[in-house]
Amino acid sequence: MRLSSGKRGVRGGLWIGFSRKIRVLLVFLLVAVVLTQIAGCSGLFFVPDRRLILTPAHVGLDYQEVAVETDDGLTLDGWLLPGKPPVKATVVFLHGNAQNISYHLASVHWLPAEHYNVFLYDYRGFGHSQGWATIANSVDDFAAVMRYLQQIIPPQAQRYIVFGQSLGAAIAIASVSKYKGEFPIYAVVADSAFAGFRRIAREKLREVTLTRPFSNLLAHAFPADPDLLQAVATVSPIPLLLLHGADDQIVPPHHSGLLFAAAKPPKQFWLEPGAKHILALTHPALRRRFLSYLDSVVTR
């Protein structure tokens, strides 16, 4: 009998040999370790790179390096790309969760030739920006950026388009929802946005074998606030444009669908066939449509 029991233990592995109480304790410890790793940092949302790989001058663009002071005395690094005269408006660009503005310049380098100023900046800890980014300070730093732009942008160009990609789209929605009454914002463009920080975290945890059984529990390590579905509903009456690539494997397009359903008019949702994450505007026809959209909102 003991021999038979021992064989079952070997076949079933060490796990079966543990009592139920010990198995529960081990699961608890595993969850605690994972929670400590992901809740103690913002690694899922902010993946900074300090090294700048180029400047706008490397791609033939004029630019002004700008340092924005945050409300708590840190400095954010940014580039102001002057638009070709006559300037129609100023695009404030919030990039995705990885690297820094030198990598994400590719998303907006073509706008100055179309008569749009572009200001792109790094969150805390990215590139030459000081500090360490969180969701909360990134939202509040947006207001510091906008206040600074009001001082350096000529009045005729103070028509702002807030354009965010991926994480930047989420921050754009949350920031405009909170601060829209303070600045002349003419449109919000959210490219490849997700519909909630906890929602996207849960989906990503389900993709990993180790964390899949605990994804609902582990997702609570990530913030429910700002609630992006509530925030997007308050962007109105500022026009909202949601862009998403139909082949986005990083943030599936149903997230933009959820945001669109929650938003109030005026709103549009463009789903681009064949486009992957944050790459919809590399398609020439969509880029032309996008420029027409910008022209329409800044002249309304």
C-alpha positions in Angstrom: 0.0 0.0 0.0 2.8 2.4 0.8 4.6 1.4 -2.3 1.5 2.0 -4.4 1.0 5.4 -2.7 4.6 6.3 -3.4 4.2 5.5 -7.1 1.2 7.8 -7.4 3.3 10.5 -5.7 6.1 10.1 -8.3 3.7 10.0 -11.2 1.7 13.0 -9.9 4.8 15.0 -9.2 5.9 16.9 -6.1 2.8 19.1 -6.2 0.4 16.2 -5.4 2.5 15.3 -2.4 1.8 18.6 -0.7 -1.2 19.0 1.5 -4.0 21.3 0.4 -3.0 23.9 3.0 0.6 24.0 1.7 -0.6 24.2 -2.0 -2.8 27.2 -1.1 0.2 28.8 0.7 2.4 28.2 -2.3 -0.2 29.8 -4.7 -0.5 32.7 -2.3 3.3 33.2 -2.2 3.5 33.0 -6.1 0.8 35.6 -6.4 2.4 37.8 -3.8 5.8 37.6 -5.6 4.2 38.5 -9.0 2.2 41.3 -7.4 5.3 42.7 -5.8 7.1 42.6 -9.2 4.4 44.3 -11.2 2.9 46.6 -8.6 6.2 48.0 -7.3 6.9 49.6 -10.6 5.2 50.8 -13.8 7.0 48.4 -16.0 4.0 47.2 -17.9 3.1 50.8 -19.0 6.3 52.7 -18.9 9.5 51.2 -20.5 11.9 54.2 -20.8 15.0 54.4 -22.8 17.5 57.2 -21.9 19.5 57.1 -25.1 18.4 59.4 -27.9 19.2 57.8 -31.3 18.8 60.9 -33.4 17.5 64.5 -33.4 15.1 66.1 -35.9 18.1 67.6 -37.6 19.2 64.1 -38.6 16.1 63.9 -40.8 16.3 67.4 -42.1 13.9 69.1 -39.7 14.3 72.5 -38.0 13.6 72.2 -34.3 13.9 73.9 -31.0 14.9 71.9 -27.9 12.5 72.8 -25.1 12.7 72.1 -21.3 9.3 72.1 -19.5 9.3 72.5 -15.7 6.8 70.3 -13.9 4.8 71.5 -10.9 7.2 69.7 -8.6 10.3 71.2 -10.1 11.5 68.5 -12.5 12.4 69.0 -16.2 10.8 67.3 -19.1 12.7 67.3 -22.4 10.8 68.1 -25.7 11.2 69.2 -29.3 9.2 71.9 -31.0 9.1 71.4 -34.8 7.9 74.6 -36.5 5.3 74.1 -39.2 5.7 75.5 -42.7 4.0 79.0 -42.9 1.2 79.7 -42.7 0.9 77.5 -39.6 -2.6 76.1 -39.1 -2.4 74.7 -35.6 -0.1 72.9 -33.1 0.0 69.2 -32.6 0.9 68.1 -29.1 2.2 64.5 -29.4 2.2 61.9 -26.6 4.2 58.8 -27.5 3.8 55.2 -26.6 5.1 53.3 -23.6 8.6 52.4 -24.8 11.8 54.1 -25.9 11.6 58.0 -26.2 10.9 60.8 -28.6 13.8 60.0 -30.8 12.2 56.8 -31.8 8.7 58.2 -32.0 9.6 61.1 -34.2 8.8 58.8 -37.1 5.1 59.2 -36.3 4.9 63.0 -36.7 7.9 64.1 -38.8 5.7 64.7 -41.8 3.3 67.1 -40.2 5.5 70.3 -40.2 5.5 70.2 -44.0 1.7 70.2 -43.9 1.6 73.6 -42.0 1.4 72.1 -38.4 3.7 72.8 -35.6 4.5 69.7 -33.6 5.6 69.5 -30.0 6.7 66.1 -28.8 8.0 65.5 -25.3 9.3 62.7 -23.1 7.5 61.5 -20.0 9.5 61.4 -16.8 12.5 59.1 -17.0 12.4 58.9 -20.8 15.2 60.3 -22.9 16.6 63.4 -21.1 13.5 64.0 -18.9 14.0 63.8 -15.2 12.2 61.7 -12.6 10.2 58.5 -12.9 6.8 58.3 -14.8 3.6 57.2 -13.3 0.1 57.4 -14.8 -0.9 60.2 -12.4 2.1 62.4 -12.9 2.0 61.9 -16.6 -1.6 63.3 -16.7 -0.6 66.3 -14.5 2.6 66.9 -16.5 0.4 67.3 -19.6 -1.1 70.5 -18.0 2.4 71.8 -17.3 3.4 71.2 -20.9 0.3 73.0 -22.2 0.8 76.0 -19.9 4.4 76.3 -21.2 3.3 76.1 -24.8 0.9 78.9 -24.2 3.9 81.1 -23.4 6.0 80.2 -26.5 3.5 79.5 -29.3 2.3 82.5 -31.2 -1.4 83.3 -30.6 -2.4 82.4 -34.1 -1.0 78.9 -33.7 -2.6 78.2 -30.4 -5.1 75.8 -31.8 -4.1 72.5 -30.2 -4.5 69.0 -31.5 -3.7 66.5 -28.8 -2.4 63.4 -30.6 -1.5 60.3 -28.5 -0.5 56.8 -29.6 -1.0 53.6 -27.5 -0.2 54.6 -23.9 0.0 58.2 -25.1 -3.5 57.9 -26.4 -4.7 56.8 -22.9 -2.9 59.7 -21.3 -4.3 62.1 -23.9 -7.8 61.0 -23.1 -7.4 61.2 -19.4 -5.5 64.5 -19.5 -8.0 66.3 -21.8 -10.8 65.0 -19.7 -9.2 66.6 -16.7 -7.8 69.8 -18.2 -9.9 70.6 -21.3 -11.4 73.8 -19.9 -7.9 75.4 -19.5 -6.6 75.3 -23.0 -7.8 75.8 -26.6 -7.9 72.2 -27.7 -9.6 71.7 -31.1 -9.4 67.9 -31.3 -8.2 64.7 -29.6 -6.7 62.0 -31.7 -6.2 58.6 -30.0 -4.3 56.1 -32.1 -4.2 52.4 -30.9 -5.7 53.3 -27.6 -6.6 50.9 -24.9 -9.9 51.2 -23.0 -8.6 50.9 -19.4 -5.3 50.4 -17.6 -6.6 47.5 -15.6 -8.5 46.1 -18.6 -5.4 45.9 -20.8 -3.3 44.6 -17.9 -5.7 41.7 -17.4 -5.6 40.8 -21.1 -1.8 40.8 -21.1 -1.7 38.7 -18.0 -4.0 36.1 -19.7 -1.4 35.8 -22.5 1.3 34.5 -20.1 1.0 30.8 -19.0 2.3 31.5 -15.4 -0.1 34.4 -14.7 -3.2 33.2 -16.7 -4.9 31.4 -13.8 -4.5 34.5 -11.6 -5.1 37.2 -14.2 -8.3 38.6 -12.6 -6.6 38.8 -9.2 -3.3 40.1 -10.5 -5.1 42.8 -12.6 -6.1 44.5 -9.3 -2.4 45.4 -8.9 -3.0 47.9 -11.7 -5.1 51.1 -11.3 -8.7 51.3 -12.2 -8.3 55.1 -12.3 -8.3 57.0 -14.4 -11.4 55.2 -15.8 -10.9 55.8 -19.5 -14.4 54.9 -20.5 -15.7 57.6 -18.1 -13.0 60.0 -19.2 -13.6 59.6 -22.9 -17.3 60.5 -22.3 -16.3 63.9 -21.0 -14.0 64.9 -23.9 -17.0 66.2 -25.7 -17.7 68.8 -27.1 -14.0 68.6 -28.3 -14.0 66.4 -31.4 -12.6 62.9 -30.9 -10.9 60.8 -33.6 -10.1 57.2 -32.7 -7.6 55.4 -35.1 -6.8 51.7 -34.9 -5.1 49.2 -37.2 -7.3 46.2 -37.8 -4.2 43.9 -37.5 -3.0 45.3 -34.1 -1.8 42.4 -32.0 -0.6 44.6 -29.1 -3.8 46.5 -28.3 -6.6 44.8 -30.1 -9.0 47.1 -32.0 -12.0 46.2 -29.8 -10.5 48.7 -27.3 -11.1 51.6 -29.6 -14.6 50.2 -30.2 -15.3 50.4 -26.4 -14.0 53.9 -26.2 -16.1 54.9 -29.3 -19.2 53.5 -27.7 -18.6 55.4 -24.5 -17.7 58.7 -26.1 -20.2 61.4 -27.0 -20.4 63.3 -30.3 -18.6 64.7 -32.1 -16.6 61.5 -32.6 -15.2 59.3 -35.3 -13.6 55.8 -35.4 -11.4 54.8 -38.3 -10.3 51.1 -38.5 -7.6 50.7 -41.0 -7.4 47.3 -42.7 -3.9 45.7 -42.7 -2.4 48.2 -40.2 -0.5 47.0 -37.1 0.0 48.8 -33.8 0.4 52.6 -34.2 1.1 52.2 -38.0 -2.3 53.2 -39.5 -1.0 56.6 -40.5 1.8 55.1 -42.5 -0.8 54.3 -45.1 -0.8 57.2 -47.6 -4.6 57.3 -48.2 -5.4 57.4 -44.5 -2.7 60.1 -44.0 -4.4 62.3 -46.6 -7.8 61.7 -44.9 -6.2 62.6 -41.6 -4.9 65.9 -42.9 -8.3 66.7 -44.2 -9.8 66.0 -40.8 -7.3 68.2 -39.0 -8.0 71.0 -41.5 -11.7 70.7 -40.8 -11.4 70.8 -37.0 -9.0 73.8 -36.8 -11.1 75.9 -39.1 -14.5 75.2 -37.5 
